[in-house]
Amino acid sequence: MLKTLPRIQSMWTYKNKTPADTLLALAEFVHRKASIYADHGLIGLKNPIKRKEGEAPFIGIEDKEFLQAMKVNPNDPKKEDRVWEYYFNGFIECFSQDSRVKGRQEIYDKVVEIERFTGVPEKIFKLRKTHGREFEKIARRLTGQNQNPEQNLLSEVRRIINRPRSEYHNIGILTLARARALDICVAASIYADVRERTQQKNWTDAYAEGMELIYPEVNKHADINEAIVTMD
């Protein structure tokens, strides 16, 4: 990271990118590295290397004392997610305290924003539970069309962003930005449905990847971006 971050900075400067674009590129790199680090940590616990005879016993995902040291409940059905978050957050926290990284606080703040942006809001879970049949129908139709899910998601997000205000009827207490934000999150959840069906991808991971894919596009619209980051 100490080698790559300055290279990204120089490359983006050479390409006459704005400071905001450069910061986004740096943050996306750190976010990706933190995710890879967390993936390796979790895989290591799920598939530990057996020690030689006489050595200390290996640590695995079922090691209760180790999980408790990570403040993870051994009985939590989503303990693997909690372990992943522990590694991811630890990486980001370590990065934020490394004085060798120029502009680390700005990068750290942007990484936190990206992480909030890519997380699934509780509102989406509730909406999908209430309208499960409709989501199922759309996912089935898109899967049958055998189209590029990434391109479909990007096209849908652009359509939502440019959708005329007049087409948003009865949005109630939602502002226009929040209405667009909700539609974007719904589109990402359907993208995750398609990825889950066609590529056996973990749904939550697919949602996060979809949101990360569209982040540069949405980031151009501060009000919509803020609405997604702060969505309950």
N, C-alpha and C positions, 0 to 999 in steps of 0.2 A: 504493500500500500504506500509506503514511504517513497518508493520509486515511481509508482504508477500515477499517483495523484498529481505530482508536478508535470508529468507528461501530458495528462489530460488537460491541465491548465494551459500549457504551452500550445497544445494542438487547437484548443478552442479559441485561444487568442489569435493564433495564426489564421484561423478560419473567420476571424472578425465576428465571433459570436458575442452576444451581450453578456454582461456579468451574471444576469439571471439564468441564462442558458448554461453558462459555465458552472454555476453553482449546482444546477439541477444535474448536470452530467457527473459532477464529483459525488453528489449525494446518492445518485443511482448506483454508482460504482461501489460505494461503501455499503449501501443497503444490500446489494447483490452478494458482496463478500461476506457480510454478516449472515445472510441466509445460507450460503454454502457452508460456512463454519458450523452453523447450527445443524444443518443436514448431516455433516460428518459426525458431530457429537452424538446425535440421536442414533445414527446407524451403528456407531461404535458400541453404544450401550445395548442395542438390539442384537448385534452380532459380535459379541466380544471375542477377542483372541484368547484361547485357552493358554494359561501359563504352564510352564514345565513343572514337573513334580518337585515339591520342596519350595516353590515360590508362592507368594501370597495369592489367594484365590482371586479370580477375575471379577470385575464389577459389571453387572448387567442391569437391564431395565427393571428387573424384579428385586434388585438390592434395596431393601426398605431403608436402611440407614443412610445410604447414599442419596436416595430420593428425598429423605427428610432433611438432609444437609442442604439440598437445593430448594427446600421449602415447597416440595411437591408431595401431595398426599398420595401414598402408595395405593390407596383404594379409589383414587379418582379415575373414572373410566376414560378420561381424556388426559391421562398422565403423560402420554407421549407428546401431546401438544404443549403441555406445561414445561416439559423438559426442553423441547425445542425453543420455547420462548425464553427459558432461562439462559441457554447458550447464546441466543440472538441478542438479548438485552445485555448480557455480559460483554459481548463483543463491542456493542455500540458504546457502552459505558466506558470500557477500556480505551476506545478510540477517542472519546470526548475528553479524556484526561491526559492524552499524549501531547506534550508541549512541542514535540518535533513537527507536528502537523500544522502547517500554516492555514489560518482561517478555520480551525477545527470547530469552533462554536457555531459558526454559520452553517457549516456542513452538517453538524450534529442536529441542529434545529430543523434543517431541511429533511434529514433522514427520518426524524420523528414524525414530521408532517406526512412523508410518504407512507410510513408504517400505519398511521391513522387512516390515511386515504385508502390503503389496500385492505384494511380490516373489514369484516362483514358487520354492518350495523344491525343492532337488534331489530330495528324496524323492518329490515328486509326479511329476517327469519319469520317475523309475525305476519308479514304480507304474504309470504310464500305458503305459510300454514293455512291462511284464510282462503287463498286463491290457488290452492295446489293443483286443481284440475286444469286451470288455464295455463299455468306454467308448464305442466306436463304436456299439454297439447302443442304449445309453441316449440318446446324442445324436441318433441317427436317430429314435427314438421321440418324444422331446421336440420335435424339429423338425417332425415330422408332425402333432403335436397343435395347432400354431399358437397356443401360449399365450404369455403375457407372460413373457419370460425373467427380467426383473428381479423380478417378483412371485413367480415360481417359486423363485428363489434365496433371497429373503428368507424365504419360507415354509419352505423346506428347512432353512435355518440355524436358524430358531426350533424346528423339529422336532428337529434334532440337539441343540440346547442343552437341550431339555426331555425328551429321550429317557431313559427310566429306566435306571439303572445295570444292572439285571438283563438288559437287552437287549444289553449289551456282553459278549460271551463271548470267552474266550481272547485278551485284549488283551496278554498276555505282559508284557513289561517296561514297556509304556506305562502311564502313569497315566490315569485317566478323562479328565482335562482334555486330555491329549495325544491320546487316542483321538478325542475330540470335535473337537479342532483339525484332525486329519488328515481327518476326514469333511467338515469345513467347506471345507478346501482342495480336496478332491476335488469337492465340489459347485460350487465356483467354477471349477474346470477344465472341468467339463461345461457350465457357463454359457458359458464362453469358446468351447467347441465349437459351441454353438448360435448364438452371435453371429457366429462365423466362417462358419458355413454360411448363415445367413439374411441377414446384413448385410455379408458380406465384410470383417469386422473383423479386424485383426491379432490373432492368438490371444493373445499376451503382453499386448497393450494391453487386450484384452477381459477377461482374467483380473484385471489390476490394477484396472480399472474396477469389476468385480464385487466385489472385495475392499474397495474404497473405499466401495462402496454399503452393504455389510454391516458396515463398521467400527463405526459408532455402536451397532449392536445387540450385537456381540461385545464391544465395549469395556466393557459393563456387567458382564462376567464376567472379572475380572482374571486368573484362572488360565488360562482358555482363550486370552485375548488374549496372554498371556506365552508360552504354548505355541506359538502361531503365529509370533510374532516371533522366537523362538529356534529354530524348526524348521530342521534342516539341509537 
